[in-house]
């Protein structure tokens, strides 16, 4: 049986590094999706009420704030564990 990659073994610093890397990538993806999702909602509401750029920009800022707060609380929780 082959030993597998460091990410599969879960017994060395490499495995922890891969896990942390995936967690940080997930947080970055969550941040980007929040901006895009809230911006898209603003875009559709703008089309409905005919205020095209206003709510799109506001939605992107709200999404950015929500994404930032998600990252902030995740990092805060992870640092309190240690």
C-alpha positions in Angstrom: 0.0 0.0 0.0 1.4 3.4 -0.9 1.7 6.0 1.9 -0.2 8.7 0.0 0.4 12.4 -0.2 1.2 14.6 2.8 -2.4 15.9 2.7 -3.7 12.3 3.0 -1.4 11.2 5.8 -2.4 13.9 8.3 0.6 13.4 10.5 3.1 16.1 9.6 3.4 19.9 9.3 2.7 19.6 5.6 -0.7 18.2 6.2 -1.6 21.0 8.5 -0.3 23.5 6.0 -2.5 22.1 3.3 -5.5 22.2 5.5 -4.9 25.8 6.5 -4.3 26.7 2.8 -7.7 25.3 1.9 -9.4 27.1 4.8 -7.9 30.4 3.7 -8.9 29.8 0.1 -12.4 29.0 1.2 -12.5 32.3 3.2 -11.3 34.2 0.1 -13.9 32.5 -2.1 -16.6 33.3 0.5 -15.5 37.0 0.4 -15.7 37.2 -3.4 -19.0 35.4 -3.6 -20.5 37.7 -1.0 -19.5 40.8 -3.0 -20.8 39.3 -6.2 -24.1 38.0 -4.7 -25.0 41.3 -2.9 -23.9 43.2 -6.0 -26.1 41.1 -8.2 -29.1 41.5 -5.9 -28.5 45.3 -6.1 -28.3 45.1 -9.9 -31.7 43.3 -10.1 -33.3 45.7 -7.7 -31.8 48.6 -9.6 -33.4 47.4 -12.8 -36.7 47.1 -11.0 -36.7 50.6 -9.5 -34.7 52.3 -12.3 -31.8 53.5 -10.2 -29.2 51.5 -12.1 -25.8 52.1 -10.4 -26.9 53.1 -6.9 -28.0 49.9 -5.3 -25.4 47.8 -7.2 -22.7 49.8 -5.6 -24.4 49.7 -2.2 -24.9 46.0 -2.5 -21.2 45.4 -3.4 -20.2 47.4 -0.3 -22.6 45.5 1.9 -21.3 42.2 0.5 -17.7 43.3 1.1 -18.6 44.2 4.7 -20.4 40.9 5.2 -17.5 39.0 3.7 -15.0 40.9 5.8 -16.9 40.3 9.0 -17.1 36.6 8.1 -13.3 36.4 7.8 -12.9 38.5 11.0 -15.0 36.2 13.1 -13.4 33.1 11.6 -9.9 34.3 12.4 -11.0 35.5 15.9 -12.5 32.1 16.6 -9.4 30.3 15.3 -7.0 32.4 17.4 -9.0 31.8 20.5 -8.7 28.1 20.1 -4.9 28.3 20.3 
